[in-house]
Amino acid sequence: MTQPTVADLDEDALIASFVPLLPRGSRTLVPTGDDAAVVAAPDGRFCVSTDLLVAGHHFRPEWSSAADVGWRAAMQNLSDIAGMGAVPTSMVMGLVLPPSTPVAWVHDLCRGFAEACGPLDVGVDGGDLSAGEQLVVAVTVHGDLGGRAPILRSGARPGDVVAHAGALGRSAAGHALLTEGRHGGSDEALIADFLRPRPALDAGPAAAAAGASALMDVSDGLLRDGRRLARASGVVLDLEPLEDSVPSALAGLADAAARLGVDPAVWALTGGEDHGMLATFPAGTLPAGFTRLGTVRAAAGAQAGAVLVGGVEPTISPGWDHFRR
């Protein structure tokens, strides 16, 4: 039996078929169905971030189920909110769907959103639909600062501790394994972490509560995002060798790295999409869940924005860039 596609339904019927699958958060006052949703913002401010996933560029349908795509689209946006020290509250999504897209794919996408957002009390409160040649999932997420100041990238100061919470290199390892056609055994956990990353969402607000001086989500790799933080703060991040600071993270990558002929430290330094939290803290402050990576140093002239590892600036490609390999 042929599955119905989105071309078999009109827009209203398609929306009616998947809206019941999406979660509604407790802060949602007016859900989807009107021209705009209404969400409570008791702080008087809200954080907002947006992101895109494009089929063939950010995900491959032959690797990822629709539910995986929904999970990933939700989590990478939720992580951006956590990276400000805020708690995510609601999101809206926009879909560009080729007419041949099965309705079942859209339903599974929504189930992925629900699996990611429902346990966090984050509502998916509307969005937009369009037909197009390429499948695109666009998400805009909002968050609540809870009365605290946002934690910016620009607050790191010399003498601060550089720390990280969450996974390092696991998503990059999973991507490499899929690219090489490897499956099974110990590879499955790394592949799962690529298909469904699990950001350190609680670590963002915890860092803010502990007095973090700077904070950001690591989506494009520790080196690239570390340089962004260092540049915004006008400092240098001096990291210890990863085999000293995060030996267990490298150990979890070692088997797959050996089989693919890769240094696991390269995955840990340059692999994005684990969505950990990179933070700096005043000396003597390190909340639970964070691991010390190094120290913030004063920058001398053009050195501002550098990330050193073991006192040396790495020469490897720093991580993901949308427009360059």
C-alpha positions in Angstrom: 0.0 0.0 0.0 1.4 3.4 -1.0 2.0 5.8 1.8 0.3 9.2 1.5 2.6 12.1 0.8 2.2 15.7 1.8 1.0 16.4 -1.7 -2.1 14.2 -0.9 -3.2 16.6 1.8 -3.9 20.3 1.9 -2.0 22.4 4.3 -4.7 22.6 7.0 -5.2 18.8 6.9 -1.4 18.2 7.2 -1.1 20.6 10.2 -4.1 19.0 11.9 -2.5 15.6 11.5 0.8 16.4 13.3 0.0 19.2 15.8 -1.4 16.7 18.3 2.0 15.0 18.3 3.9 18.1 19.5 4.4 18.9 23.2 2.8 21.9 24.9 4.8 23.5 27.7 3.4 24.8 31.0 4.5 28.3 30.0 2.4 28.3 26.8 -0.6 30.5 27.3 -2.0 30.4 23.7 -0.7 27.4 21.7 -0.6 26.9 17.9 -3.8 27.5 16.0 -3.9 31.3 16.0 -1.7 33.8 14.1 0.9 33.6 16.9 1.4 31.7 20.1 1.6 33.4 23.5 4.3 32.3 26.0 4.8 33.5 29.5 8.0 35.5 30.1 8.0 36.2 33.9 11.5 37.5 33.8 10.5 40.4 31.5 13.2 39.3 29.0 13.7 36.2 26.9 16.5 34.6 25.0 15.9 33.7 21.4 18.0 31.6 18.9 17.3 30.0 15.5 18.9 27.3 13.5 18.5 25.3 10.3 18.9 21.7 9.2 19.1 21.1 5.5 18.8 17.5 4.1 22.0 16.4 2.5 24.0 19.1 4.3 23.2 18.7 8.0 21.7 15.2 7.9 21.4 12.3 5.5 18.0 10.6 5.3 19.7 7.2 4.8 21.4 7.6 8.2 18.8 9.5 10.2 15.2 8.7 10.8 12.8 11.6 10.8 12.6 11.2 14.6 16.4 11.5 14.8 16.2 14.7 12.7 13.5 16.1 15.0 15.6 15.3 18.1 18.7 16.9 16.6 16.8 20.0 15.5 15.4 20.5 18.9 18.5 19.7 20.9 20.9 22.0 19.0 18.6 24.9 19.6 17.9 24.1 23.2 21.7 24.0 23.7 22.1 27.5 22.4 19.7 28.8 25.1 21.6 26.8 27.8 24.7 28.5 26.5 23.4 31.8 27.7 22.8 30.4 31.2 19.0 30.3 30.5 16.3 27.6 30.6 14.6 26.8 27.3 10.8 27.4 27.4 9.3 27.1 23.9 10.1 26.8 20.2 8.5 27.2 16.8 9.5 25.3 13.7 9.4 26.0 10.0 9.3 23.1 7.5 10.1 23.2 3.8 8.8 19.9 2.4 9.2 18.5 -1.1 5.7 17.3 -2.3 6.9 13.7 -2.3 7.6 13.7 1.4 5.6 11.0 3.1 3.2 12.2 5.7 4.5 9.5 8.0 8.0 11.2 7.8 6.5 14.5 9.1 4.7 12.6 11.9 7.9 10.9 13.0 9.8 14.3 12.9 7.2 15.6 15.3 7.6 12.6 17.6 11.4 13.3 17.7 10.6 16.9 18.8 8.3 15.6 21.4 10.9 13.1 22.7 13.4 15.9 23.1 11.2 18.7 24.4 8.4 17.0 26.3 10.5 15.9 29.3 11.9 19.4 29.5 8.5 21.1 29.6 9.3 22.9 26.3 6.4 23.5 24.1 6.5 23.4 20.3 4.1 26.3 19.7 3.6 26.7 16.0 5.6 27.6 12.9 5.2 27.5 9.2 5.0 25.2 6.2 6.2 25.6 2.6 6.7 23.4 -0.4 10.2 23.4 -1.8 12.8 21.4 -3.7 14.9 20.7 -0.6 13.8 19.4 2.8 14.6 22.0 5.5 13.8 22.1 9.2 14.1 25.5 10.8 13.7 26.0 14.6 13.5 29.1 16.7 13.7 28.6 20.5 13.1 30.9 23.4 14.5 30.8 26.9 14.0 32.3 30.4 17.0 33.8 32.3 15.2 33.5 35.6 16.2 37.0 36.7 19.9 36.4 36.1 22.1 38.4 33.7 22.9 36.5 30.5 26.4 34.9 30.5 28.2 36.2 27.4 31.2 35.0 25.5 33.0 38.3 26.3 33.4 38.0 30.0 36.5 35.8 30.4 39.4 37.4 32.3 43.1 36.4 32.8 43.4 34.0 35.6 40.0 32.4 35.1 39.7 28.6 34.8 38.6 27.2 31.4 36.1 24.3 31.9 33.8 22.1 29.9 30.7 20.1 30.6 29.3 17.3 28.4 30.8 15.1 25.7 33.8 15.8 23.5 34.4 14.2 20.1 31.7 11.5 20.3 29.4 13.0 17.6 32.5 13.5 15.3 33.4 9.9 15.9 29.9 8.7 15.1 29.9 10.7 11.9 33.2 9.3 10.8 32.1 5.7 11.5 28.9 6.2 9.4 31.0 7.8 6.6 33.2 4.8 6.5 30.3 2.4 6.6 31.2 1.0 10.0 28.3 -0.3 12.2 27.8 -2.7 15.1 29.4 -3.5 18.4 31.1 -0.7 20.2 30.5 1.7 17.3 26.8 1.9 18.0 27.1 4.1 21.1 29.2 6.7 19.1 26.8 6.5 16.2 23.9 7.1 18.5 25.6 10.1 20.0 25.9 11.5 16.5 22.3 10.8 15.5 20.9 12.0 18.8 23.3 14.3 20.7 22.6 14.8 24.4 23.6 18.4 25.2 24.7 19.4 28.7 21.5 21.5 29.1 21.5 21.7 32.9 25.2 22.8 32.9 24.3 26.2 31.4 22.1 27.5 34.2 24.4 25.7 36.7 27.3 27.7 35.3 25.4 30.9 35.6 24.4 30.2 39.2 28.0 29.4 40.0 29.2 32.8 38.7 30.7 31.8 35.3 32.4 34.8 33.6 31.9 33.5 30.1 29.8 30.7 28.6 28.8 29.2 25.2 27.5 26.1 23.6 30.2 24.0 21.7 28.5 23.3 18.4 31.4 23.7 15.9 34.2 22.2 17.9 36.2 23.1 20.9 39.0 24.9 19.0 36.7 26.9 16.7 34.2 27.9 19.5 37.1 28.4 22.0 38.6 30.9 19.6 35.2 32.7 19.4 35.1 33.0 23.1 38.7 34.1 23.4 38.3 36.6 20.6 35.1 38.1 22.2 36.9 38.4 25.5 40.3 39.6 24.1 42.2 36.8 25.8 44.0 33.5 25.1 42.7 30.1 26.2 45.6 28.0 27.3 44.4 24.4 27.5 46.2 21.5 29.0 46.9 18.4 26.8 43.6 16.6 26.6 45.2 13.3 27.7 45.8 15.1 31.0 42.5 16.9 31.4 40.0 14.5 29.8 41.6 11.1 29.6 38.3 9.3 30.0 36.8 11.1 27.0 39.8 10.1 24.8 39.6 6.6 26.1 36.0 6.4 24.9 37.1 7.3 21.4 40.3 5.3 21.3 39.0 2.0 19.8 37.2 3.7 16.9 40.0 6.1 16.3 42.6 3.3 16.1 40.5 1.4 13.5 40.0 4.6 11.4 43.6 5.8 11.8 42.6 9.0 13.6 44.1 10.7 16.7 41.1 10.8 19.1 42.3 14.2 20.3 41.5 15.6 16.9 37.9 14.5 17.3 37.7 16.0 20.8 39.3 19.3 19.7 37.5 19.8 16.4 34.3 17.7 16.4 31.2 19.7 16.8 27.6 18.8 17.6 28.2 17.2 21.0 26.8 20.5 22.3 28.7 20.6 25.5 29.2 23.8 27.5 32.4 25.8 27.4 32.8 28.2 30.3 35.3 30.2 32.2 35.1 30.7 36.0 36.9 32.7 38.6 39.8 30.7 40.1 38.5 28.4 42.9 35.0 28.1 41.3 34.1 25.0 39.4 30.5 23.6 39.6 29.7 19.9 39.5 29.6 18.5 36.0 32.4 20.7 34.7 36.0 19.5 34.0 38.9 21.9 34.1 40.6 22.2 30.7 43.1 25.0 31.3 43.5 28.7 32.1 42.6 32.1 30.6 45.8 34.1 29.8 46.2 37.7 29.0 46.7 38.3 25.2 49.7 40.1 23.8 48.6 42.1 20.7 47.5 39.9 17.8 47.5 36.8 20.1 44.0 37.7 21.3 41.6 35.0 20.3 44.1 32.2 20.3 43.5 28.7 21.8 46.7 27.0 22.8 47.0 23.3 23.7 50.0 22.4 25.8 51.3 25.9 25.2 51.2 25.5 21.4 48.5 26.8 18.9 47.3 23.7 17.0 47.8 23.6 13.3 44.9 21.3 12.6 41.7 22.6 11.0 39.7 24.1 13.9 36.3 22.5 13.3 33.1 22.8 11.3 32.5 25.7 8.9 29.4 25.8 6.7 31.2 27.2 3.7 34.6 25.4 3.8 35.7 21.8 4.1 
